[in-house]
Amino acid sequence: MQSLTDMGDIQIRRLREEDFPEVVRVEGAAFGEQAAPEEVAIFRAGFNVDRTLCALEDGALVGTNSVMDMELTVPGDRVIPVAALTWVGVLPSHRRRGIFRRLMERQLEDIRHGGDIVSVLLGSEGGIYGRFGYGSATSVLSFSLERPQAKLAGPFGNDGRIVLIDPAGAASVLPDVYDRYRRRQIGAVSRHPGWWTEYLYDIEHHRERTGKMFHAVHENASGSRDGYVTYRIEQHWSAGLPSGELVVVELIAADPEVYAALWSYCLNTDLVRTISMGRGRVEEPLRWLLTDPRSLQVDGLVDYLWVRLIDLPRALAARDYYSPGDLVLEVTDEVFPANSGRYRLRVEAPGGTALCAPTAADPQLALSVAELGAVYLGGVSFQTLAAAGRVKELSGGALANADLMFATDTPPYCVTMF
Ligand SMILES: CC(C)(COP(=O)(O)OP(=O)(O)OC[C@H]1O[C@@H](n2cnc3c(N)ncnc32)[C@H](O)[C@@H]1OP(=O)(O)O)[C@@H](O)C(=O)NCCC(=O)NCCS
């Protein structure tokens, strides 16, 4: 039975299949885009009607949010199901009336009832989602290199080859390569077939000032595909000299040799002067492949994947921990007050799982659920958050102990747009 919640003259309800074209129109207006009619079917491929909420005024759609079922890789190479929030928008004519808040509160309630233990999202702006208990858990680095200065230190051993493939070929190759990679990368999420359909269609307004995507795949000596780089080219000539830009969308590599081979391919592309990447790793190994690390210029550092723990004990027990320890956390959660309270996290073996349960023991650290989301994947330390006044140490040594427990071998990284 469909429930309809009144909010003044605004009603919140679940989406119906026939509403979908309106969702595209409203989201387009929210983001300042106008989808071409043929793109509506493409968007539908990656969309989950069943987990979408909409806000209506006099029967007309004015706001939405939606959830995609995804998997997230957490420390210990463990893969957990997550509710990935997306398609969030309210018409410019209806903002700051609390419509988004109503949609969020209802969606979070639905997520909790549906049994997801963690939710994730990407924020269009950094100041929106902390109030709903999401913490910034991974970041991306945008950087650029000028080809005349950027030289790889090499030579690097590699007996594979690189092949340029078209979108049809990419649809049969990239998903497998990505899927093997994401299961070993903390912070990476799964991509369902509809996601790939939309991504490889390469919608025009996603291209910004550049051209369509190219896909260069790395094949090892035995012919198996173990990496790829997807990029766009912006052509430019200045006084007769080529000065184009190669914009890396993503670079996925099974190992360091493949990684070096793919960057070498990018840096050896003729008619290009600048190589850039908008969603690189915070600790991009490319810097260490260069003869001069300064030839990689950092353009920006931006929060990327936001994590919200929905079921605290189960979420904390779903990842592995670097070192053994015993930690009592005093957590506050304004959206789900029942989550607020003390939790004891006990890890017995290095790299082991945790037992997590409510406790009456004295708390050692106090923090909100958003900060717990931020540290969940090991992307920021408790000590850094404490230095920013976001975590309180109530017992000496607790911050250092917590950091040892939550540490990871590699920093978390997510490159997927959703
Ligand atoms: C972001 C957006 C959905 C907010 O919708 P809205 O209906 O105006 O938001 P609400 O009136 O319900 O605001 C809820 C709360 O969020 C805050 N908020 C809203 N937009 C915000 C923003 N851009 N930055 C920071 N805070 C914001 C409000 O101040 C309010 O705070 P409070 O309730 O704690 O006092 C809307 O502005 C929008 O569609 N923006 C463009 C598309 C977009 O960025 N979508 C998000 C994709 S991740």
The ligand as an ORCA input file, in Angstrom:
! r2SCAN-3c Opt
* xyz 0 1
  C      20.654     20.460     -2.409
  C      19.130     20.540     -2.618
  C      18.592     19.154     -2.924
  C      18.510     21.083     -1.315
  O      17.102     21.077     -1.448
  P      16.169     22.003     -0.540
  O      14.784     21.457     -0.637
  O      16.393     23.424     -0.855
  O      16.762     21.722      0.921
  P      15.987     21.879      2.317
  O      15.199     23.157      2.302
  O      15.221     20.655      2.651
  O      17.211     22.007      3.307
  C      17.494     21.010      4.284
  C      18.729     21.435      5.007
  O      19.851     21.377      4.108
  C      20.495     22.633      4.037
  N      20.958     22.816      2.665
  C      20.232     22.768      1.551
  N      21.009     22.954      0.475
  C      22.254     23.113      0.920
  C      23.497     23.351      0.287
  N      23.587     23.457     -1.048
  N      24.600     23.465      1.053
  C      24.510     23.344      2.410
  N      23.342     23.130      3.067
  C      22.240     23.021      2.327
  C      19.432     23.650      4.424
  O      20.009     24.831      4.912
  C      18.675     22.876      5.488
  O      19.407     22.886      6.693
  P      18.701     22.611      8.126
  O      17.436     21.843      7.873
  O      19.718     21.800      8.868
  O      18.469     23.964      8.687
  C      18.764     21.519     -3.738
  O      19.326     22.762     -3.472
  C      19.222     21.070     -5.117
  O      18.485     20.407     -5.826
  N      20.439     21.473     -5.502
  C      20.983     21.180     -6.857
  C      21.174     19.698     -7.092
  C      22.062     19.098     -6.032
  O      23.095     19.646     -5.681
  N      21.645     17.946     -5.503
  C      22.376     17.215     -4.509
  C      23.097     16.141     -5.220
  S      24.236     15.297     -4.186
*
